[in-house]
Amino acid sequence: DVKLGKGGLKVICVGSVWKSWNFMKKGFTDEIHEAGLVDELTLARLKAPSAIGACYAAGEKILCESLVRTYDNNTDTFFHYKRDNVPSNGDSNATIDACCEPARVSTS
């Protein structure tokens, strides 16, 4: 189950809407928490071209054991939510790991 691995459900975020993450973060966190569908979630941006993923998939299909898969090198995590970290006062910011603060995006 993809939700049970380290970091919980991993979501690759693509598109310019994610440049506005600082404006969406609180509402997103509140909704994830209230819905109760996911106990742990990690949002990440791609650092490598999506073609790398296609190569990984092709390698698995042809049983290529010599293909080195560097999944962790292909993404930058910018948000991590874990239900256990939510304090009783509902402070959304407490659910964000310090190591996963959003990247600074230039508005110029």
DSSP file (Angstrom, degrees, kcal/mol; ACC not computed):
  #  RESIDUE AA STRUCTURE BP1 BP2  ACC     N-H-->O    O-->H-N    N-H-->O    O-->H-N    TCO  KAPPA ALPHA  PHI   PSI    X-CA   Y-CA   Z-CA
    1    1 A D    >         0   0    0      0, 0.0     3,-1.6     0, 0.0     4,-0.4   0.000 360.0 360.0 360.0 127.5    0.0    0.0    0.0
    2    2 A V  T 3   +     0   0    0      1,-0.3     3,-0.5     2,-0.2     8,-0.2   0.718 360.0  61.2 -65.9 -20.7    1.5    3.4   -1.1
    3    3 A K  T 3  S+     0   0    0      1,-0.2     6,-0.3     6,-0.1    -1,-0.3   0.604  97.8  58.5 -81.0 -10.1    0.2    5.1    2.1
    4    4 A L  S <  S+     0   0    0     -3,-1.6    -1,-0.2     4,-0.2    -2,-0.2   0.554  84.0  97.6 -98.0  -8.6    2.2    2.8    4.4
    5    5 A G  S >  S-     0   0    0     -3,-0.5     3,-2.4    -4,-0.4     2,-0.1  -0.146  94.0 -64.2 -73.2 173.2    5.7    3.6    3.1
    6    6 A K  T 3  S+     0   0    0      1,-0.3    -1,-0.2     3,-0.0    -2,-0.1  -0.383 128.6  18.2 -58.3 128.4    8.1    6.1    4.7
    7    7 A G  T 3  S-     0   0    0     -3,-0.1    -1,-0.3    -2,-0.1    74,-0.2   0.393 109.2-119.2  87.7  -2.8    6.6    9.6    4.3
    8    8 A G  S <  S+     0   0    0     -3,-2.4     2,-0.3    33,-0.1    33,-0.3  -0.351  77.5   8.3  71.3-150.7    3.1    8.2    3.7
    9    9 A L  E    S-a   41   0A   0     31,-2.1    33,-2.9    -6,-0.3     2,-0.5  -0.496  76.1-147.4 -66.6 124.6    1.3    8.9    0.5
   10   10 A K  E     -a   42   0A   0     -2,-0.3     2,-0.5    -8,-0.2    33,-0.2  -0.849  14.4-171.1-101.1 129.1    3.7   10.6   -1.9
   11   11 A V  E     -a   43   0A   0     31,-2.8    33,-2.4    -2,-0.5     2,-0.6  -0.978  15.2-146.5-122.4 124.3    2.3   13.2   -4.3
   12   12 A I  E     -a   44   0A   0     -2,-0.5     2,-0.6    31,-0.2    33,-0.2  -0.814  18.5-150.3 -89.1 121.5    4.4   14.8   -7.1
   13   13 A C        +     0   0    0     31,-3.5    33,-0.4    -2,-0.6     2,-0.4  -0.839  19.1 177.5-101.2 120.4    3.2   18.4   -7.6
   14   14 A V        +     0   0    0     -2,-0.6     3,-0.2    31,-0.1     2,-0.1  -0.952  35.1  47.1-124.8 139.8    3.5   19.8  -11.1
   15   15 A G  S >  S-     0   0    0     -2,-0.4     3,-1.2     1,-0.1     4,-0.1  -0.279  87.3 -79.2 115.3 161.3    2.4   23.1  -12.5
   16   16 A S  G >  S+     0   0    0      1,-0.3     3,-1.9     2,-0.2     4,-0.3   0.665 110.8  80.1 -72.7 -16.7    2.7   26.8  -11.6
   17   17 A V  G >  S+     0   0    0      1,-0.3     3,-1.5     2,-0.2    -1,-0.3   0.823  84.9  63.8 -59.2 -28.6   -0.1   26.6   -9.0
   18   18 A W  G X  S+     0   0    0     -3,-1.2     3,-1.3     1,-0.3    -1,-0.3   0.610  83.5  74.4 -74.1 -10.5    2.4   25.2   -6.6
   19   19 A K  G <  S+     0   0    0     -3,-1.9     3,-0.3     1,-0.3    -1,-0.3   0.696  94.6  54.8 -69.0 -17.5    4.4   28.4   -6.7
   20   20 A S  G X> S+     0   0    0     -3,-1.5     3,-1.6    -4,-0.3     4,-1.1   0.087  70.8 123.6 -99.3  20.9    1.6   29.8   -4.5
   21   21 A W  H X>  +     0   0    0     -3,-1.3     4,-2.3     1,-0.3     3,-0.7   0.851  65.1  61.9 -53.3 -40.6    2.0   27.0   -1.9
   22   22 A N  H 34 S+     0   0    0     -3,-0.3     4,-0.4     1,-0.3    -1,-0.3   0.824 106.9  46.4 -57.8 -30.4    2.5   29.5    0.9
   23   23 A F  H <4 S+     0   0    0     -3,-1.6     4,-0.3     1,-0.2    -1,-0.3   0.741 119.2  39.7 -82.0 -24.2   -1.0   30.9    0.3
   24   24 A M  H <X S+     0   0    0     -4,-1.1     4,-2.7    -3,-0.7     5,-0.3   0.637  91.1  90.2 -97.0 -17.7   -2.6   27.4    0.1
   25   25 A K  H  X S+     0   0    0     -4,-2.3     4,-2.7     1,-0.2     5,-0.2   0.868  87.1  44.7 -54.8 -51.0   -0.7   25.6    2.9
   26   26 A K  H  > S+     0   0    0     -4,-0.4     4,-2.7     1,-0.2    -1,-0.2   0.939 117.1  44.2 -63.6 -48.2   -3.1   26.4    5.8
   27   27 A G  H  > S+     0   0    0     -4,-0.3     4,-2.4     2,-0.2    -1,-0.2   0.900 114.8  49.9 -63.1 -40.7   -6.3   25.6    4.0
   28   28 A F  H  X S+     0   0    0     -4,-2.7     4,-2.6     2,-0.2     5,-0.2   0.938 112.7  46.4 -61.6 -48.5   -4.8   22.4    2.5
   29   29 A T  H  X S+     0   0    0     -4,-2.7     4,-2.4    -5,-0.3    -2,-0.2   0.912 111.9  51.1 -62.6 -43.8   -3.5   21.2    5.8
   30   30 A D  H  X S+     0   0    0     -4,-2.7     4,-2.7    -5,-0.2    -1,-0.2   0.924 112.6  45.9 -59.8 -45.1   -6.9   22.0    7.5
   31   31 A E  H  X S+     0   0    0     -4,-2.4     4,-2.5     2,-0.2     5,-0.2   0.905 111.6  50.7 -66.9 -42.4   -8.8   20.1    4.9
   32   32 A I  H  X S+     0   0    0     -4,-2.6     4,-1.4     1,-0.2     6,-0.5   0.924 114.4  45.4 -59.6 -43.9   -6.4   17.1    4.9
   33   33 A H  H  < S+     0   0    0     -4,-2.4    -2,-0.2    -5,-0.2    -1,-0.2   0.937 114.7  45.8 -67.0 -46.8   -6.7   16.9    8.7
   34   34 A E  H  < S+     0   0    0     -4,-2.7    -2,-0.2     1,-0.2    -1,-0.2   0.857 108.9  55.6 -67.2 -35.6  -10.5   17.3    8.8
   35   35 A A  H  < S-     0   0    0     -4,-2.5    -1,-0.2    -5,-0.2    -2,-0.2   0.848  87.2-157.3 -67.4 -33.5  -11.2   14.8    6.0
   36   36 A G     <  +     0   0    0     -4,-1.4    -3,-0.1    -5,-0.2    -1,-0.1   0.664  54.5 120.0  68.1  17.2   -9.3   12.1    7.9
   37   37 A L  S    S+     0   0    0     -5,-0.4     2,-0.4     1,-0.2    -1,-0.1   0.743  70.7  41.9 -84.6 -23.7   -8.5   10.1    4.7
   38   38 A V        -     0   0    0     -6,-0.5    -1,-0.2     1,-0.1    -2,-0.2  -0.987  53.8-171.8-129.9 129.5   -4.7   10.2    5.0
   39   39 A D  S    S+     0   0    0     -2,-0.4    44,-3.2     1,-0.3     2,-0.3   0.740  82.1  18.9 -88.8 -25.5   -2.6    9.9    8.1
   40   40 A E  E     + B   0  82A   0     42,-0.2   -31,-2.1    43,-0.1     2,-0.3  -0.992  67.4 175.0-148.8 139.1    0.6   10.9    6.4
   41   41 A L  E     -aB   9  81A   0     40,-2.4    40,-3.0    -2,-0.3     2,-0.4  -0.999  12.1-163.6-148.0 137.9    1.3   12.8    3.2
   42   42 A T  E     -aB  10  80A   0    -33,-2.9   -31,-2.8    -2,-0.3     2,-0.4  -0.993   7.5-159.4-126.0 126.7    4.4   14.1    1.4
   43   43 A L  E     +aB  11  79A   0     36,-2.6    35,-2.3    -2,-0.4    36,-1.4  -0.877  19.9 171.8-103.3 136.3    4.3   16.7   -1.3
   44   44 A A  E     -aB  12  77A   0    -33,-2.4   -31,-3.5    -2,-0.4     2,-0.3  -0.966  26.6-135.9-142.9 156.8    7.3   16.9   -3.7
   45   45 A R  E     - B   0  76A   0     31,-2.4    31,-2.5    -2,-0.3     2,-0.2  -0.861  34.1-106.7-108.8 148.1    8.4   18.6   -6.9
   46   46 A L  E     + B   0  75A   0    -33,-0.4    29,-0.3    -2,-0.3     4,-0.1  -0.539  30.5 177.7 -72.8 136.8   10.3   16.9   -9.7
   47   47 A K  S    S+     0   0    0     27,-3.5    28,-0.2    -2,-0.2    -1,-0.2   0.596  70.6  55.0-103.9 -23.6   14.0   17.7  -10.1
   48   48 A A  S    S-     0   0    0     26,-1.4     5,-0.1     1,-0.1    26,-0.0  -0.726  99.9 -89.2-109.1 157.4   14.5   15.3  -12.9
   49   49 A P    >>  -     0   0    0      0, 0.0     3,-1.8     0, 0.0     4,-0.5  -0.299  34.9-118.4 -62.3 150.0   12.7   15.0  -16.3
   50   50 A S  H >> S+     0   0    0      1,-0.3     4,-1.3     2,-0.2     3,-0.6   0.723 109.1  76.7 -63.2 -19.5    9.6   12.8  -16.3
   51   51 A A  H 3> S+     0   0    0      1,-0.2     4,-2.1     2,-0.2    -1,-0.3   0.787  83.5  65.4 -60.9 -26.7   11.4   10.7  -18.9
   52   52 A I  H <> S+     0   0    0     -3,-1.8     4,-2.3     1,-0.2    -1,-0.2   0.923 100.2  50.0 -61.0 -43.3   13.4    9.2  -16.0
   53   53 A G  H <X S+     0   0    0     -3,-0.6     4,-2.4    -4,-0.5    -1,-0.2   0.879 107.8  53.3 -62.1 -38.1   10.3    7.7  -14.6
   54   54 A A  H  X S+     0   0    0     -4,-1.3     4,-2.5     2,-0.2    -1,-0.2   0.888 108.1  50.7 -64.1 -38.4    9.5    6.2  -18.0
   55   55 A C  H  X S+     0   0    0     -4,-2.1     4,-2.7     2,-0.2    -2,-0.2   0.911 109.4  50.5 -64.6 -42.2   12.9    4.6  -18.1
   56   56 A Y  H  X S+     0   0    0     -4,-2.3     4,-2.1     2,-0.2    -2,-0.2   0.932 111.7  48.0 -60.1 -45.5   12.4    3.2  -14.6
   57   57 A A  H  X S+     0   0    0     -4,-2.4     4,-2.1     1,-0.2    -2,-0.2   0.912 112.8  47.9 -62.9 -43.3    9.0    1.7  -15.7
   58   58 A A  H  X S+     0   0    0     -4,-2.5     4,-2.0     1,-0.2    -1,-0.2   0.904 109.9  53.3 -64.2 -40.9   10.6    0.3  -18.9
   59   59 A G  H  <>S+     0   0    0     -4,-2.7     5,-3.2     1,-0.2    -1,-0.2   0.890 109.8  47.8 -61.3 -40.0   13.4   -1.2  -16.9
   60   60 A E  H ><5S+     0   0    0     -4,-2.1     3,-1.0     3,-0.2    -1,-0.2   0.895 109.2  54.3 -66.4 -39.4   11.0   -3.0  -14.6
   61   61 A K  H 3<5S+     0   0    0     -4,-2.1    -2,-0.2     1,-0.3    -1,-0.2   0.876 114.3  39.1 -64.0 -37.9    9.0   -4.3  -17.5
   62   62 A I  T 3<5S-     0   0    0     -4,-2.0    -1,-0.3    -5,-0.1    -2,-0.2   0.306 113.6-117.6 -95.8  10.1   12.0   -5.9  -19.2
   63   63 A L  T < 5 +     0   0    0     -3,-1.0     2,-1.1     1,-0.2    -3,-0.2   0.888  45.9 175.9  58.2  44.0   13.4   -7.0  -15.8
   64   64 A C    > < +     0   0    0     -5,-3.2     3,-0.8     1,-0.2    -1,-0.2  -0.697   8.5 178.0 -82.7  98.5   16.5   -4.9  -16.1
   65   65 A E  T 3  S+     0   0    0     -2,-1.1    -1,-0.2     1,-0.2    -2,-0.1   0.676  72.9  64.1 -77.1 -17.8   18.2   -5.5  -12.7
   66   66 A S  T 3  S+     0   0    0     -3,-0.1     2,-0.5    -7,-0.1    -1,-0.2   0.584  74.2 107.3 -84.4  -9.0   21.3   -3.4  -13.6
   67   67 A L    <   -     0   0    0     -3,-0.8     2,-0.5    -8,-0.1    -3,-0.0  -0.584  67.2-140.7 -72.9 119.1   19.3   -0.2  -13.9
   68   68 A V        -     0   0    0     -2,-0.5     2,-0.7     2,-0.0    -2,-0.1  -0.705  12.5-156.4 -83.2 123.6   20.1    2.0  -10.9
   69   69 A R        -     0   0    0     -2,-0.5     2,-0.7     1,-0.0     3,-0.2  -0.896  12.8-177.2-105.6 113.7   17.0    3.8   -9.6
   70   70 A T    >   +     0   0    0     -2,-0.7     3,-0.9     1,-0.2     4,-0.5  -0.563  15.5 160.9-108.5  66.0   17.7    6.9   -7.6
   71   71 A Y  G >  S+     0   0    0     -2,-0.7     3,-1.6     1,-0.3     4,-0.4   0.883  71.4  54.7 -56.0 -44.4   14.2    7.9   -6.7
   72   72 A D  G >  S+     0   0    0      1,-0.3     3,-0.6    -3,-0.2    -1,-0.3   0.779 104.0  55.7 -65.0 -26.2   15.2   10.2   -3.8
   73   73 A N  G <  S+     0   0    0     -3,-0.9    -1,-0.3     1,-0.2    -2,-0.2   0.565  99.0  63.8 -80.2  -8.0   17.5   12.2   -6.1
   74   74 A N  G <  S+     0   0    0     -3,-1.6   -27,-3.5    -4,-0.5   -26,-1.4   0.523 101.5  46.5 -96.1  -6.4   14.6   12.9   -8.5
   75   75 A T  E <   -B   46   0A   0     -3,-0.6     2,-0.5    -4,-0.4   -29,-0.2  -0.932  60.9-143.6-136.2 158.0   12.4   15.0   -6.2
   76   76 A D  E     -B   45   0A   0    -31,-2.5   -31,-2.4    -2,-0.3     2,-0.4  -0.987  23.7-140.8-117.2 117.8   12.5   17.8   -3.7
   77   77 A T  E     +B   44   0A   0     -2,-0.5   -33,-0.3   -33,-0.2     3,-0.1  -0.633  27.9 167.7 -77.3 130.9   10.1   17.4   -0.7
   78   78 A F  E     +     0   0A   0    -35,-2.3     2,-0.3    -2,-0.4   -34,-0.2   0.473  62.6  27.8-121.8  -5.3    8.5   20.7    0.3
   79   79 A F  E     -B   43   0A   0    -36,-1.4   -36,-2.6    22,-0.1     2,-0.4  -0.959  53.5-175.8-156.5 137.3    5.7   19.6    2.6
   80   80 A H  E     -B   42   0A   0     -2,-0.3    17,-0.8   -38,-0.2     2,-0.4  -0.983   7.5-169.9-136.0 125.1    5.2   16.7    5.0
   81   81 A Y  E     +B   41   0A   0    -40,-3.0   -40,-2.4    -2,-0.4     2,-0.4  -0.931   6.6 176.7-113.6 134.6    1.9   16.1    7.0
   82   82 A K  E >   -B   40   0A   0     -2,-0.4     3,-2.0    13,-0.4     4,-0.2  -0.955  25.5-145.3-139.2 121.2    1.5   13.6    9.7
   83   83 A R  G >  S+     0   0    0    -44,-3.2     3,-1.8    -2,-0.4    -1,-0.1   0.828  97.3  62.7 -54.4 -38.2   -1.7   13.4   11.6
   84   84 A D  G 3  S+     0   0    0    -45,-0.3    -1,-0.3     1,-0.3   -44,-0.1   0.730  96.6  60.8 -61.3 -22.2    0.0   12.5   14.9
   85   85 A N  G <  S+     0   0    0     -3,-2.0    -1,-0.3    10,-0.1    -2,-0.2   0.459  76.1 108.4 -87.1  -0.7    1.8   15.8   14.9
   86   86 A V    <   -     0   0    0     -3,-1.8     6,-0.1    -4,-0.2     7,-0.0  -0.671  65.0-139.4 -82.4 119.3   -1.4   17.9   15.0
   87   87 A P    >   -     0   0    0      0, 0.0     3,-1.8     0, 0.0    -2,-0.1  -0.293  23.6-107.7 -73.1 163.2   -1.8   19.6   18.5
   88   88 A S  T 3  S+     0   0    0      1,-0.3    -2,-0.0     2,-0.1     0, 0.0   0.715 115.6  65.9 -65.4 -20.9   -5.2   19.8   20.1
   89   89 A N  T 3  S-     0   0    0      2,-0.1    -1,-0.3     1,-0.0    -3,-0.0   0.496 109.5-120.6 -81.4  -1.0   -5.4   23.5   19.5
   90   90 A G    <   +     0   0    0     -3,-1.8     2,-0.8     1,-0.2    -2,-0.1   0.665  47.4 169.3  76.3  17.0   -5.5   22.9   15.7
   91   91 A D    >   -     0   0    0      1,-0.2     3,-1.3     2,-0.1     4,-0.2  -0.516  19.5-162.0 -67.3 105.9   -2.4   24.9   14.8
   92   92 A S  G >  S+     0   0    0     -2,-0.8     3,-1.9     1,-0.3    -1,-0.2   0.821  82.0  65.4 -61.0 -34.5   -1.9   23.8   11.2
   93   93 A N  G >  S+     0   0    0      1,-0.3     3,-1.4     2,-0.2    -1,-0.3   0.750  88.3  68.8 -64.4 -22.7    1.8   24.9   11.1
   94   94 A A  G <  S+     0   0    0     -3,-1.3    -1,-0.3     1,-0.3    -2,-0.2   0.658  88.2  66.3 -70.4 -14.2    2.7   22.3   13.6
   95   95 A T  G <  S+     0   0    0     -3,-1.9     2,-0.6    -4,-0.2   -13,-0.4   0.491  82.6  91.7 -85.3  -1.9    2.1   19.6   11.1
   96   96 A I  S <  S-     0   0    0     -3,-1.4   -15,-0.1    -4,-0.2     2,-0.1  -0.829  77.4-129.7 -99.4 122.3    5.0   20.7    8.9
   97   97 A D    >   -     0   0    0    -17,-0.8     3,-1.6    -2,-0.6   -17,-0.1  -0.432  17.4-127.3 -65.3 141.0    8.3   19.1    9.4
   98   98 A A  G >  S+     0   0    0      1,-0.3     3,-1.0     2,-0.2    -1,-0.1   0.837 109.3  56.7 -59.1 -33.4   11.1   21.7    9.8
   99   99 A C  G 3  S+     0   0    0      1,-0.2    -1,-0.3   -19,-0.0   -22,-0.1   0.624 104.9  53.9 -74.0 -10.7   13.1   20.0    7.1
  100  100 A C  G <  S+     0   0    0     -3,-1.6    -1,-0.2   -20,-0.1    -2,-0.2   0.075  70.2 145.7-114.8  23.8   10.3   20.3    4.6
  101  101 A E    <   -     0   0    0     -3,-1.0   -22,-0.1     1,-0.1     3,-0.1  -0.293  61.9 -90.0 -57.3 147.0    9.6   24.0    4.8
  102  102 A P        -     0   0    0      0, 0.0    -1,-0.1     0, 0.0     2,-0.1  -0.263  43.5-106.8 -62.8 146.2    8.5   25.3    1.3
  103  103 A A        -     0   0    0     -3,-0.1     2,-0.4     1,-0.1   -25,-0.0  -0.412  37.6-104.8 -67.9 147.0   11.1   26.5   -1.0
  104  104 A R        -     0   0    0     -2,-0.1     2,-0.5    -3,-0.1    -1,-0.1  -0.613  36.2-158.6 -75.4 129.9   11.3   30.3   -1.5
  105  105 A V        -     0   0    0     -2,-0.4     2,-0.2   -86,-0.1    -1,-0.0  -0.948  14.3-127.9-115.3 126.5    9.9   31.3   -4.8
  106  106 A S        -     0   0    0     -2,-0.5   -87,-0.0     1,-0.1     0, 0.0  -0.489  10.9-160.1 -71.3 137.8   10.8   34.6   -6.4
  107  107 A T              0   0    0     -2,-0.2    -1,-0.1     1,-0.2   -88,-0.0   0.386 360.0 360.0 -98.0   2.9    7.8   36.7   -7.5
  108  108 A S              0   0    0      0, 0.0    -1,-0.2     0, 0.0    -2,-0.0   0.468 360.0 360.0 -89.6 360.0    9.8   38.8   -9.9
